[in-house]
Amino acid sequence: MRVDDYLSTVGVIKRRTVAKEMGTNGLVEVNGRRVKPAYEVHLNDIICIKGSRPVTVEVLDIPSGSVPKERRDRYVRYLDVSP
């Protein structure tokens, strides 16, 4: 699954277009490397999102479709959220 799709599906970023734009602008890193929106996410990847609200998450599982809010913690773990 693409990193922009993953971030929107698990609710880290509300809209895929915003996630795609952030990746295009160099604000998304996976395992310490800047990635483009089409980067394929793998289990245990650490995703850092830079910007006005930085956040770091770990990929626990990759969903095959949409994910209800109450099940998102199965797919993503928040490691660091700056206020």
Buried (B, 14 or more C-beta within 10 A) or exposed (E): BBBBBBBBBBBBBEEBEEBBBBBEEEBBBBEEEEBEBEBEBEEEBBBBBBEEEEBBBEBBEBBEEEBEEEEBEEBBEEEEEEE
